Amino acid sequence: MITECRSCGAPITMNRTTRGRYMPLDREPTRDGNVQFCVVGGDEIATVLNAADQAAAVIAGIPLYLSHFVTCPNAGAHRKRG
């Protein structure tokens, strides 16, 4: 789902993770990203990569994304408290 951040207005996407939760991601791919999209059962799932898989994805030219929590200046206001 394409939307914008409630606090900073940046363009983001809300993507389901392998655990079924939604993760806000910056809309544009970046070489520093560690999240890859995989198609599972016809659904696009956001998968967080470890360092080795991230490096392999960069070499393969696979687009990677960053969680918007990394780039949002107001990220702390949106994190769920445990």
CYANA upper distance limits for C-alpha pairs under 8 A (distance plus 0.5 A):
  1 MET  CA     13 THR  CA      5.91
  1 MET  CA     14 MET  CA      5.74
  1 MET  CA     15 ASN  CA      7.23
  2 ILE  CA     11 PRO  CA      8.03
  2 ILE  CA     12 ILE  CA      6.59
  2 ILE  CA     13 THR  CA      4.93
  2 ILE  CA     14 MET  CA      7.05
  2 ILE  CA     27 ARG  CA      8.46
  3 THR  CA     11 PRO  CA      6.60
  3 THR  CA     12 ILE  CA      6.03
  3 THR  CA     13 THR  CA      6.34
  3 THR  CA     14 MET  CA      7.96
  4 GLU  CA      9 GLY  CA      5.78
  4 GLU  CA     10 ALA  CA      5.83
  4 GLU  CA     11 PRO  CA      4.88
  4 GLU  CA     12 ILE  CA      5.65
  4 GLU  CA     13 THR  CA      8.01
  5 CYS  CA      9 GLY  CA      5.17
  5 CYS  CA     10 ALA  CA      5.81
  5 CYS  CA     11 PRO  CA      6.97
  5 CYS  CA     12 ILE  CA      6.87
  7 SER  CA     74 ASN  CA      7.03
  8 CYS  CA     72 CYS  CA      7.32
  8 CYS  CA     73 PRO  CA      7.67
  8 CYS  CA     74 ASN  CA      7.51
 10 ALA  CA     26 ASP  CA      8.32
 11 PRO  CA     26 ASP  CA      7.10
 11 PRO  CA     27 ARG  CA      6.38
 12 ILE  CA     24 PRO  CA      6.80
 12 ILE  CA     25 LEU  CA      5.91
 12 ILE  CA     26 ASP  CA      5.15
 12 ILE  CA     27 ARG  CA      5.18
 12 ILE  CA     68 HIS  CA      7.71
 13 THR  CA     24 PRO  CA      6.23
 13 THR  CA     25 LEU  CA      5.78
 13 THR  CA     26 ASP  CA      6.99
 13 THR  CA     27 ARG  CA      6.25
 14 MET  CA     22 TYR  CA      6.38
 14 MET  CA     23 MET  CA      6.00
 14 MET  CA     24 PRO  CA      5.12
 14 MET  CA     25 LEU  CA      6.81
 15 ASN  CA     22 TYR  CA      5.73
 15 ASN  CA     23 MET  CA      5.87
 15 ASN  CA     24 PRO  CA      7.06
 15 ASN  CA     25 LEU  CA      7.80
 15 ASN  CA     44 GLU  CA      8.20
 15 ASN  CA     45 ILE  CA      7.14
 15 ASN  CA     46 ALA  CA      6.54
 16 ARG  CA     20 GLY  CA      6.06
 16 ARG  CA     21 ARG  CA      5.85
 16 ARG  CA     22 TYR  CA      4.89
 16 ARG  CA     23 MET  CA      6.78
 16 ARG  CA     44 GLU  CA      8.12
 16 ARG  CA     45 ILE  CA      5.99
 16 ARG  CA     46 ALA  CA      6.50
 17 THR  CA     21 ARG  CA      5.96
 17 THR  CA     22 TYR  CA      6.56
 17 THR  CA     23 MET  CA      7.21
 17 THR  CA     45 ILE  CA      5.85
 17 THR  CA     46 ALA  CA      5.22
 17 THR  CA     47 THR  CA      6.62
 18 THR  CA     45 ILE  CA      6.78
 18 THR  CA     46 ALA  CA      7.27
 18 THR  CA     47 THR  CA      6.93
 23 MET  CA     46 ALA  CA      8.30
 23 MET  CA     67 SER  CA      7.47
 24 PRO  CA     67 SER  CA      6.33
 24 PRO  CA     68 HIS  CA      5.89
 24 PRO  CA     69 PHE  CA      7.82
 25 LEU  CA     65 TYR  CA      7.07
 25 LEU  CA     66 LEU  CA      6.20
 25 LEU  CA     67 SER  CA      4.87
 25 LEU  CA     68 HIS  CA      5.23
 25 LEU  CA     69 PHE  CA      8.44
 26 ASP  CA     65 TYR  CA      6.96
 26 ASP  CA     66 LEU  CA      6.31
 26 ASP  CA     67 SER  CA      6.71
 26 ASP  CA     68 HIS  CA      5.66
 26 ASP  CA     71 THR  CA      8.47
 27 ARG  CA     65 TYR  CA      8.02
 28 GLU  CA     65 TYR  CA      7.36
 29 PRO  CA     33 GLY  CA      7.53
 29 PRO  CA     63 PRO  CA      6.13
 29 PRO  CA     64 LEU  CA      5.69
 29 PRO  CA     65 TYR  CA      5.16
 29 PRO  CA     66 LEU  CA      7.95
 30 THR  CA     63 PRO  CA      7.61
 30 THR  CA     64 LEU  CA      6.27
 30 THR  CA     65 TYR  CA      6.18
 30 THR  CA     66 LEU  CA      7.69
 31 ARG  CA     58 VAL  CA      7.23
 31 ARG  CA     63 PRO  CA      8.15
 31 ARG  CA     64 LEU  CA      6.98
 31 ARG  CA     65 TYR  CA      8.41
 32 ASP  CA     64 LEU  CA      7.97
 32 ASP  CA     65 TYR  CA      8.15
 32 ASP  CA     66 LEU  CA      7.88
 33 GLY  CA     54 GLN  CA      8.32
 33 GLY  CA     64 LEU  CA      5.25
 33 GLY  CA     65 TYR  CA      4.84
 33 GLY  CA     66 LEU  CA      5.05
 34 ASN  CA     48 VAL  CA      6.33
 34 ASN  CA     49 LEU  CA      5.86
 34 ASN  CA     50 ASN  CA      7.91
 34 ASN  CA     51 ALA  CA      8.41
 34 ASN  CA     54 GLN  CA      6.30
 34 ASN  CA     64 LEU  CA      6.42
 34 ASN  CA     65 TYR  CA      6.57
 34 ASN  CA     66 LEU  CA      6.61
 35 VAL  CA     46 ALA  CA      6.74
 35 VAL  CA     47 THR  CA      5.92
 35 VAL  CA     48 VAL  CA      4.98
 35 VAL  CA     49 LEU  CA      6.37
 35 VAL  CA     64 LEU  CA      5.89
 35 VAL  CA     65 TYR  CA      5.50
 35 VAL  CA     66 LEU  CA      6.63
 35 VAL  CA     67 SER  CA      7.98
 36 GLN  CA     46 ALA  CA      6.27
 36 GLN  CA     47 THR  CA      5.77
 36 GLN  CA     48 VAL  CA      7.02
 36 GLN  CA     49 LEU  CA      7.58
 36 GLN  CA     62 ILE  CA      8.26
 36 GLN  CA     63 PRO  CA      7.38
 36 GLN  CA     64 LEU  CA      5.67
 36 GLN  CA     65 TYR  CA      7.02
 37 PHE  CA     44 GLU  CA      6.55
 37 PHE  CA     45 ILE  CA      5.96
 37 PHE  CA     46 ALA  CA      5.24
 37 PHE  CA     47 THR  CA      6.57
 37 PHE  CA     64 LEU  CA      8.39
 38 CYS  CA     44 GLU  CA      6.10
 38 CYS  CA     45 ILE  CA      5.75
 38 CYS  CA     46 ALA  CA      7.03
 38 CYS  CA     47 THR  CA      7.40
 39 VAL  CA     43 ASP  CA      5.86
 39 VAL  CA     44 GLU  CA      5.01
 39 VAL  CA     45 ILE  CA      6.54
 40 VAL  CA     44 GLU  CA      6.86
 40 VAL  CA     45 ILE  CA      7.11
 49 LEU  CA     53 ASP  CA      6.14
 49 LEU  CA     54 GLN  CA      6.04
 50 ASN  CA     54 GLN  CA      6.51
 51 ALA  CA     55 ALA  CA      6.68
 52 ALA  CA     56 ALA  CA      6.80
 53 ASP  CA     57 ALA  CA      6.59
 54 GLN  CA     58 VAL  CA      6.77
 55 ALA  CA     59 ILE  CA      6.84
 56 ALA  CA     60 ALA  CA      6.65
 57 ALA  CA     61 GLY  CA      6.60
 57 ALA  CA     62 ILE  CA      5.64
 57 ALA  CA     63 PRO  CA      8.15
 57 ALA  CA     64 LEU  CA      8.22
 58 VAL  CA     62 ILE  CA      6.50
 58 VAL  CA     63 PRO  CA      8.06
 58 VAL  CA     64 LEU  CA      8.23
 66 LEU  CA     70 VAL  CA      7.36
 66 LEU  CA     71 THR  CA      8.37
 67 SER  CA     71 THR  CA      7.94
 68 HIS  CA     72 CYS  CA      6.19
 68 HIS  CA     75 ALA  CA      8.23
 69 PHE  CA     75 ALA  CA      5.59
 69 PHE  CA     76 GLY  CA      8.45
 70 VAL  CA     75 ALA  CA      8.04
 71 THR  CA     75 ALA  CA      8.34
 74 ASN  CA     78 HIS  CA      7.98
 75 ALA  CA     79 ARG  CA      7.13
